Amino acid sequence: MVREATDEYLASEDAIGRWLEECCVRDPSAWTGTTDLFGSWKSWAENNGEFPGSVKRFVRMLEVQGFRQMRRSHARGFTGLKRA
């Protein structure tokens, strides 16, 4: 059971890394809404045979990658990341 959870975690980390590489740009001055990023991730994941999961899971995966979620105006988003 722990092994399966670990394998799933590592696979999701690999997928999120590929999505970041293919679909995003790391930019310290950028801020992009979580909804916009999740839409891109979900589309990419479905097209690449990956399980997109929930927004909550997506947020955790980005935080593990070192991005920080922040609120601006009426939306939550991530600093340091924008769509390519």
MMTF fields as JSON, N, C-alpha, C and O atoms, coordinates in Angstrom:
{
  "mmtfVersion": "1.0.0",
  "mmtfProducer": "UNKNOWN",
  "numBonds": 335,
  "numAtoms": 336,
  "numGroups": 84,
  "numChains": 1,
  "numModels": 1,
  "chainsPerModel": [1],
  "groupsPerChain": [84],
  "chainIdList": ["A"],
  "bondAtomList": [4, 2, 8, 6, 12, 10, 16, 14, 20, 18, 24, 22, 28, 26, 32, 30, 36, 34, 40, 38, 44, 42, 48, 46, 52, 50, 56, 54, 60, 58, 64, 62, 68, 66, 72, 70, 76, 74, 80, 78, 84, 82, 88, 86, 92, 90, 96, 94, 100, 98, 104, 102, 108, 106, 112, 110, 116, 114, 120, 118, 124, 122, 128, 126, 132, 130, 136, 134, 140, 138, 144, 142, 148, 146, 152, 150, 156, 154, 160, 158, 164, 162, 168, 166, 172, 170, 176, 174, 180, 178, 184, 182, 188, 186, 192, 190, 196, 194, 200, 198, 204, 202, 208, 206, 212, 210, 216, 214, 220, 218, 224, 222, 228, 226, 232, 230, 236, 234, 240, 238, 244, 242, 248, 246, 252, 250, 256, 254, 260, 258, 264, 262, 268, 266, 272, 270, 276, 274, 280, 278, 284, 282, 288, 286, 292, 290, 296, 294, 300, 298, 304, 302, 308, 306, 312, 310, 316, 314, 320, 318, 324, 322, 328, 326, 332, 330],
  "bondOrderList": [1, 1, 1, 1, 1, 1, 1, 1, 1, 1, 1, 1, 1, 1, 1, 1, 1, 1, 1, 1, 1, 1, 1, 1, 1, 1, 1, 1, 1, 1, 1, 1, 1, 1, 1, 1, 1, 1, 1, 1, 1, 1, 1, 1, 1, 1, 1, 1, 1, 1, 1, 1, 1, 1, 1, 1, 1, 1, 1, 1, 1, 1, 1, 1, 1, 1, 1, 1, 1, 1, 1, 1, 1, 1, 1, 1, 1, 1, 1, 1, 1, 1, 1],
  "groupList": [{"groupName": "MET", "atomNameList": ["N", "CA", "C", "O"], "elementList": ["N", "C", "C", "O"], "formalChargeList": [0, 0, 0, 0], "bondAtomList": [1, 0, 2, 1, 3, 2], "bondOrderList": [1, 1, 2], "singleLetterCode": "M", "chemCompType": "L-PEPTIDE LINKING"}, {"groupName": "VAL", "atomNameList": ["N", "CA", "C", "O"], "elementList": ["N", "C", "C", "O"], "formalChargeList": [0, 0, 0, 0], "bondAtomList": [1, 0, 2, 1, 3, 2], "bondOrderList": [1, 1, 2], "singleLetterCode": "V", "chemCompType": "L-PEPTIDE LINKING"}, {"groupName": "ARG", "atomNameList": ["N", "CA", "C", "O"], "elementList": ["N", "C", "C", "O"], "formalChargeList": [0, 0, 0, 0], "bondAtomList": [1, 0, 2, 1, 3, 2], "bondOrderList": [1, 1, 2], "singleLetterCode": "R", "chemCompType": "L-PEPTIDE LINKING"}, {"groupName": "GLU", "atomNameList": ["N", "CA", "C", "O"], "elementList": ["N", "C", "C", "O"], "formalChargeList": [0, 0, 0, 0], "bondAtomList": [1, 0, 2, 1, 3, 2], "bondOrderList": [1, 1, 2], "singleLetterCode": "E", "chemCompType": "L-PEPTIDE LINKING"}, {"groupName": "ALA", "atomNameList": ["N", "CA", "C", "O"], "elementList": ["N", "C", "C", "O"], "formalChargeList": [0, 0, 0, 0], "bondAtomList": [1, 0, 2, 1, 3, 2], "bondOrderList": [1, 1, 2], "singleLetterCode": "A", "chemCompType": "L-PEPTIDE LINKING"}, {"groupName": "THR", "atomNameList": ["N", "CA", "C", "O"], "elementList": ["N", "C", "C", "O"], "formalChargeList": [0, 0, 0, 0], "bondAtomList": [1, 0, 2, 1, 3, 2], "bondOrderList": [1, 1, 2], "singleLetterCode": "T", "chemCompType": "L-PEPTIDE LINKING"}, {"groupName": "ASP", "atomNameList": ["N", "CA", "C", "O"], "elementList": ["N", "C", "C", "O"], "formalChargeList": [0, 0, 0, 0], "bondAtomList": [1, 0, 2, 1, 3, 2], "bondOrderList": [1, 1, 2], "singleLetterCode": "D", "chemCompType": "L-PEPTIDE LINKING"}, {"groupName": "TYR", "atomNameList": ["N", "CA", "C", "O"], "elementList": ["N", "C", "C", "O"], "formalChargeList": [0, 0, 0, 0], "bondAtomList": [1, 0, 2, 1, 3, 2], "bondOrderList": [1, 1, 2], "singleLetterCode": "Y", "chemCompType": "L-PEPTIDE LINKING"}, {"groupName": "LEU", "atomNameList": ["N", "CA", "C", "O"], "elementList": ["N", "C", "C", "O"], "formalChargeList": [0, 0, 0, 0], "bondAtomList": [1, 0, 2, 1, 3, 2], "bondOrderList": [1, 1, 2], "singleLetterCode": "L", "chemCompType": "L-PEPTIDE LINKING"}, {"groupName": "SER", "atomNameList": ["N", "CA", "C", "O"], "elementList": ["N", "C", "C", "O"], "formalChargeList": [0, 0, 0, 0], "bondAtomList": [1, 0, 2, 1, 3, 2], "bondOrderList": [1, 1, 2], "singleLetterCode": "S", "chemCompType": "L-PEPTIDE LINKING"}, {"groupName": "ILE", "atomNameList": ["N", "CA", "C", "O"], "elementList": ["N", "C", "C", "O"], "formalChargeList": [0, 0, 0, 0], "bondAtomList": [1, 0, 2, 1, 3, 2], "bondOrderList": [1, 1, 2], "singleLetterCode": "I", "chemCompType": "L-PEPTIDE LINKING"}, {"groupName": "GLY", "atomNameList": ["N", "CA", "C", "O"], "elementList": ["N", "C", "C", "O"], "formalChargeList": [0, 0, 0, 0], "bondAtomList": [1, 0, 2, 1, 3, 2], "bondOrderList": [1, 1, 2], "singleLetterCode": "G", "chemCompType": "PEPTIDE LINKING"}, {"groupName": "TRP", "atomNameList": ["N", "CA", "C", "O"], "elementList": ["N", "C", "C", "O"], "formalChargeList": [0, 0, 0, 0], "bondAtomList": [1, 0, 2, 1, 3, 2], "bondOrderList": [1, 1, 2], "singleLetterCode": "W", "chemCompType": "L-PEPTIDE LINKING"}, {"groupName": "CYS", "atomNameList": ["N", "CA", "C", "O"], "elementList": ["N", "C", "C", "O"], "formalChargeList": [0, 0, 0, 0], "bondAtomList": [1, 0, 2, 1, 3, 2], "bondOrderList": [1, 1, 2], "singleLetterCode": "C", "chemCompType": "L-PEPTIDE LINKING"}, {"groupName": "PRO", "atomNameList": ["N", "CA", "C", "O"], "elementList": ["N", "C", "C", "O"], "formalChargeList": [0, 0, 0, 0], "bondAtomList": [1, 0, 2, 1, 3, 2], "bondOrderList": [1, 1, 2], "singleLetterCode": "P", "chemCompType": "L-PEPTIDE LINKING"}, {"groupName": "PHE", "atomNameList": ["N", "CA", "C", "O"], "elementList": ["N", "C", "C", "O"], "formalChargeList": [0, 0, 0, 0], "bondAtomList": [1, 0, 2, 1, 3, 2], "bondOrderList": [1, 1, 2], "singleLetterCode": "F", "chemCompType": "L-PEPTIDE LINKING"}, {"groupName": "LYS", "atomNameList": ["N", "CA", "C", "O"], "elementList": ["N", "C", "C", "O"], "formalChargeList": [0, 0, 0, 0], "bondAtomList": [1, 0, 2, 1, 3, 2], "bondOrderList": [1, 1, 2], "singleLetterCode": "K", "chemCompType": "L-PEPTIDE LINKING"}, {"groupName": "ASN", "atomNameList": ["N", "CA", "C", "O"], "elementList": ["N", "C", "C", "O"], "formalChargeList": [0, 0, 0, 0], "bondAtomList": [1, 0, 2, 1, 3, 2], "bondOrderList": [1, 1, 2], "singleLetterCode": "N", "chemCompType": "L-PEPTIDE LINKING"}, {"groupName": "GLN", "atomNameList": ["N", "CA", "C", "O"], "elementList": ["N", "C", "C", "O"], "formalChargeList": [0, 0, 0, 0], "bondAtomList": [1, 0, 2, 1, 3, 2], "bondOrderList": [1, 1, 2], "singleLetterCode": "Q", "chemCompType": "L-PEPTIDE LINKING"}, {"groupName": "HIS", "atomNameList": ["N", "CA", "C", "O"], "elementList": ["N", "C", "C", "O"], "formalChargeList": [0, 0, 0, 0], "bondAtomList": [1, 0, 2, 1, 3, 2], "bondOrderList": [1, 1, 2], "singleLetterCode": "H", "chemCompType": "L-PEPTIDE LINKING"}],
  "groupTypeList": [0, 1, 2, 3, 4, 5, 6, 3, 7, 8, 4, 9, 3, 6, 4, 10, 11, 2, 12, 8, 3, 3, 13, 13, 1, 2, 6, 14, 9, 4, 12, 5, 11, 5, 5, 6, 8, 15, 11, 9, 12, 16, 9, 12, 4, 3, 17, 17, 11, 3, 15, 14, 11, 9, 1, 16, 2, 15, 1, 2, 0, 8, 3, 1, 18, 11, 15, 2, 18, 0, 2, 2, 9, 19, 4, 2, 11, 15, 5, 11, 8, 16, 2, 4],
  "groupIdList": [1, 2, 3, 4, 5, 6, 7, 8, 9, 10, 11, 12, 13, 14, 15, 16, 17, 18, 19, 20, 21, 22, 23, 24, 25, 26, 27, 28, 29, 30, 31, 32, 33, 34, 35, 36, 37, 38, 39, 40, 41, 42, 43, 44, 45, 46, 47, 48, 49, 50, 51, 52, 53, 54, 55, 56, 57, 58, 59, 60, 61, 62, 63, 64, 65, 66, 67, 68, 69, 70, 71, 72, 73, 74, 75, 76, 77, 78, 79, 80, 81, 82, 83, 84],
  "secStructList": [7, 2, 2, 2, 2, 2, 2, 2, 2, 2, 2, 2, 2, 2, 2, 2, 2, 2, 2, 2, 2, 2, 2, 3, 3, 3, 3, 3, 3, 3, 3, 3, 3, 2, 2, 2, 2, 2, 2, 2, 2, 2, 2, 2, 2, 2, 2, 6, 6, 7, 7, 7, 7, 7, 2, 2, 2, 2, 2, 2, 2, 2, 2, 2, 6, 6, 7, 3, 3, 3, 3, 3, 6, 6, 3, 3, 3, 3, 3, 3, 3, 3, 3, 7],
  "xCoordList": [0.818, 0.0, 0.873, 0.635, 1.862, 2.77, 3.555, 3.77, 3.975, 4.731, 3.898, 4.408, 2.619, 1.731, 1.577, 1.622, 1.398, 1.265, 2.542, 2.486, 3.691, 4.979, 5.137, 5.554, 4.803, 4.895, 3.985, 4.376, 2.759, 1.823, 2.37, 2.28, 2.927, 3.496, 4.633, 4.681, 5.547, 6.681, 6.223, 6.766, 5.235, 4.706, 4.071, 4.247, 3.331, 2.699, 3.75, 3.581, 4.83, 5.902, 6.542, 6.841, 6.755, 7.319, 6.381, 6.828, 5.077, 4.104, 4.051, 4.043, 4.015, 3.939, 5.217, 5.165, 6.342, 7.598, 7.584, 8.068, 7.023, 6.92, 5.977, 6.266, 4.844, 3.899, 4.558, 4.412, 5.276, 5.967, 6.942, 7.018, 7.678, 8.671, 8.017, 8.504, 6.92, 6.284, 5.321, 5.157, 4.691, 3.575, 3.748, 2.907, 4.82, 4.964, 6.34, 7.285, 6.411, 7.666, 7.832, 6.916, 9.002, 9.311, 9.776, 10.754, 9.055, 9.328, 9.071, 7.927, 10.113, 9.953, 8.922, 8.347, 8.68, 7.729, 6.309, 5.401, 6.117, 4.808, 3.873, 4.304, 2.587, 1.52, 0.45, 0.021, 0.01, -1.034, -2.066, -1.726, -3.32, -4.415, -4.408, -4.08, -4.773, -4.817, -5.783, -5.485, -6.922, -7.9, -7.309, -7.499, -6.6, -5.961, -4.899, -4.846, -4.066, -3.017, -3.611, -3.15, -4.633, -5.237, -5.897, -5.83, -6.532, -7.124, -6.08, -6.313, -4.929, -3.829, -3.325, -3.135, -3.11, -2.642, -3.624, -3.217, -4.914, -5.922, -5.951, -5.993, -5.927, -5.921, -4.669, -4.748, -3.512, -2.252, -2.276, -1.902, -2.714, -2.732, -3.626, -3.224, -4.822, -5.739, -5.177, -5.337, -4.527, -3.929, -2.692, -2.27, -2.11, -0.893, -1.118, -0.163, -2.371, -2.689, -2.384, -2.17, -2.364, -2.1, -3.404, -4.322, -3.486, -4.647, -4.512, -3.565, -5.444, -5.293, -5.57, -4.99, -6.431, -6.741, -7.531, -8.109, -7.55, -8.314, -7.441, -6.218, -8.086, -7.358, -6.48, -5.341, -7.019, -6.257, -4.963, -3.897, -5.057, -3.868, -2.888, -1.678, -3.413, -2.596, -1.821, -0.625, -2.517, -1.868, -0.726, 0.36, -0.969, 0.089, 1.279, 2.427, 1.019, 2.116, 2.953, 4.18, 2.305, 3.068, 3.852, 4.98, 3.264, 3.979, 5.211, 6.244, 5.121, 6.284, 7.371, 8.56, 6.962, 7.913, 8.523, 9.396, 8.07, 8.662, 7.873, 8.334, 6.691, 5.87, 4.976, 4.593, 4.654, 3.852, 2.531, 2.497, 1.451, 0.138, -0.144, 0.099, -0.658, -0.993, -2.326, -2.734, -2.991, -4.251, -3.964, -3.2, -4.594, -4.57, -5.994, -6.702, -6.413, -7.802, -8.75, -8.823, -9.472, -10.464, -10.084, -10.952, -8.844, -8.449, -7.154, -6.332, -6.997, -5.748, -4.936, -5.48, -3.624, -2.746, -1.348, -1.092, -0.448, 0.934, 1.888, 1.782, 2.819, 3.873, 5.006, 5.231, 5.716, 6.887, 6.604, 7.502, 5.342, 4.965, 3.934, 2.988, 4.137, 3.132, 3.057, 3.987, 1.953, 1.795, 2.656, 2.824, 3.189, 4.045, 3.217, 3.766],
  "yCoordList": [-1.186, 0.0, 1.265, 2.178, 1.319, 2.471, 2.541, 3.622, 1.397, 1.338, 1.881, 2.626, 1.51, 1.999, 3.518, 4.207, 4.03, 5.475, 6.189, 7.251, 5.615, 6.202, 6.196, 7.194, 5.073, 4.982, 5.995, 6.628, 6.145, 7.117, 8.533, 9.343, 8.83, 10.154, 10.447, 11.523, 9.493, 9.7, 9.866, 10.689, 9.093, 9.223, 10.587, 11.203, 11.072, 12.381, 13.485, 14.473, 13.329, 14.324, 14.389, 15.476, 13.233, 13.191, 13.878, 14.642, 13.608, 14.21, 15.722, 16.46, 16.191, 17.631, 18.307, 19.428, 17.644, 18.171, 18.304, 19.292, 17.296, 17.35, 18.473, 19.21, 18.602, 19.683, 21.044, 21.932, 21.209, 22.477, 22.787, 23.92, 21.778, 21.953, 22.302, 23.165, 21.629, 21.778, 22.957, 23.53, 23.319, 24.265, 25.553, 26.447, 25.66, 26.814, 27.46, 26.884, 28.666, 29.405, 29.846, 30.41, 29.586, 30.077, 31.512, 31.807, 32.401, 33.83, 34.425, 34.451, 34.899, 35.406, 36.526, 36.704, 37.279, 38.386, 37.989, 38.82, 36.744, 36.305, 35.884, 35.483, 35.986, 35.44, 34.934, 35.659, 33.687, 33.108, 32.451, 31.776, 32.657, 32.112, 30.588, 29.929, 30.055, 28.601, 27.963, 26.902, 28.583, 28.029, 27.91, 26.897, 28.933, 28.926, 27.826, 27.073, 27.745, 26.719, 25.321, 24.422, 25.124, 23.798, 23.386, 22.217, 24.322, 24.01, 23.515, 22.555, 24.17, 23.749, 22.369, 21.493, 22.181, 20.894, 19.772, 18.709, 20.01, 18.975, 18.558, 17.369, 19.53, 19.236, 18.447, 17.449, 18.909, 18.228, 16.805, 15.861, 16.653, 15.333, 14.37, 13.24, 14.803, 13.938, 13.554, 12.415, 14.484, 14.2, 13.313, 12.735, 13.204, 12.412, 11.169, 10.566, 10.796, 9.585, 9.648, 8.616, 10.843, 11.023, 11.353, 11.91, 11.016, 11.33, 12.761, 13.066, 13.661, 15.058, 15.293, 16.205, 14.502, 14.679, 15.946, 16.532, 16.352, 17.527, 18.78, 18.705, 19.917, 21.183, 21.15, 21.617, 20.594, 20.517, 19.723, 20.142, 18.596, 17.774, 18.546, 18.506, 19.243, 20.038, 21.111, 21.306, 21.803, 22.841, 22.237, 22.812, 21.08, 20.424, 20.066, 20.242, 19.568, 19.196, 20.416, 20.33, 21.552, 22.766, 23.267, 23.738, 23.167, 23.589, 22.725, 23.235, 21.436, 20.545, 20.969, 20.806, 21.509, 21.989, 23.339, 23.846, 23.92, 25.167, 26.425, 27.527, 26.287, 27.459, 27.768, 26.873, 29.034, 29.472, 30.04, 30.894, 29.563, 30.072, 31.349, 31.421, 32.352, 33.633, 34.123, 33.772, 34.93, 35.534, 36.917, 37.697, 37.2, 38.537, 38.891, 38.094, 40.065, 40.492, 39.425, 39.198, 38.775, 37.782, 36.372, 35.5, 36.128, 34.807, 34.349, 35.16, 33.059, 32.474, 32.097, 31.733, 32.195, 31.854, 31.608, 31.62, 31.384, 31.055, 32.119, 32.591, 32.48, 33.401, 32.607, 31.447, 33.241, 32.622, 31.699, 31.004, 31.679, 30.722, 31.349, 32.0, 31.138, 31.555, 30.512, 29.733, 30.515, 29.568, 30.013, 31.207, 29.05, 29.342, 29.854, 30.152],
  "zCoordList": [0.0, 0.0, 0.0, -0.79, 0.866, 0.895, -0.408, -0.955, -0.893, -2.153, -3.312, -4.149, -3.361, -4.424, -4.34, -5.359, -3.145, -2.958, -3.377, -3.999, -3.042, -3.426, -4.936, -5.523, -5.57, -7.029, -7.714, -8.694, -7.188, -7.757, -7.595, -8.518, -6.443, -6.183, -7.159, -7.756, -7.322, -8.223, -9.664, -10.401, -10.062, -11.421, -11.617, -12.669, -10.62, -10.748, -10.787, -11.501, -10.03, -10.047, -11.428, -11.924, -12.052, -13.387, -14.371, -15.226, -14.253, -15.165, -14.98, -15.966, -13.756, -13.534, -14.035, -14.541, -13.901, -14.416, -15.934, -16.485, -16.603, -18.071, -18.494, -19.437, -17.791, -18.11, -17.914, -18.753, -16.822, -16.581, -17.712, -18.186, -18.135, -19.197, -20.535, -21.265, -20.847, -22.155, -22.257, -23.333, -21.159, -21.232, -20.445, -20.533, -19.683, -18.796, -18.912, -19.451, -18.388, -18.31, -16.864, -16.264, -16.316, -14.966, -15.103, -15.792, -14.432, -14.516, -13.128, -12.676, -12.448, -11.083, -10.949, -9.875, -12.013, -11.926, -12.344, -12.315, -12.726, -13.224, -12.101, -11.02, -12.389, -11.551, -12.493, -13.391, -12.3, -13.144, -12.246, -11.275, -12.58, -11.792, -11.76, -12.746, -10.618, -10.446, -11.44, -11.988, -11.682, -12.621, -14.019, -14.692, -14.451, -15.769, -15.85, -16.822, -14.832, -14.823, -14.76, -15.462, -13.924, -13.809, -15.121, -15.501, -15.816, -17.119, -18.098, -18.832, -18.11, -18.978, -18.567, -19.411, -17.262, -16.739, -17.081, -17.549, -16.847, -17.078, -18.545, -18.861, -19.42, -20.856, -21.242, -21.959, -20.755, -21.058, -20.511, -21.207, -19.266, -18.618, -19.396, -19.672, -19.747, -20.484, -21.845, -22.282, -22.511, -23.824, -23.739, -24.742, -22.548, -22.374, -21.511, -21.023, -21.328, -20.592, -19.105, -18.469, -18.552, -17.124, -16.409, -17.011, -15.139, -14.328, -13.831, -13.106, -14.205, -13.796, -12.314, -11.725, -11.701, -10.295, -10.034, -10.948, -8.804, -8.372, -8.372, -8.493, -8.234, -8.115, -6.868, -6.886, -5.79, -4.535, -4.738, -4.286, -5.407, -5.687, -6.577, -6.354, -7.581, -8.49, -7.721, -7.942, -6.818, -6.009, -5.201, -5.131, -4.591, -3.806, -4.694, -4.286, -5.901, -6.8, -7.165, -7.214, -7.423, -7.751, -6.543, -6.685, -5.364, -4.162, -3.925, -3.49, -4.201, -4.089, -5.075, -4.803, -6.212, -7.221, -6.838, -7.543, -5.731, -5.255, -5.565, -5.268, -6.156, -6.451, -5.257, -4.504, -5.097, -3.961, -4.445, -5.331, -3.863, -4.224, -3.441, -2.237, -4.141, -3.518, -4.053, -5.16, -3.261, -3.691, -4.266, -3.7, -5.402, -6.007, -6.363, -6.979, -5.986, -6.215, -5.681, -4.473, -6.58, -6.159, -6.59, -6.646, -6.89, -7.375, -6.715, -6.287, -6.646, -6.185, -7.421, -8.464, -7.269, -8.37, -7.86, -6.656, -8.798, -8.444, -8.956, -10.088, -8.093, -8.488, -9.107, -8.761, -10.024, -10.627, -11.782, -12.257, -12.251, -13.289, -14.217, -13.773, -15.52, -16.493, -17.601, -17.808, -18.293, -19.406, -20.576, -20.824, -21.277, -22.433, -23.605, -24.666]
}
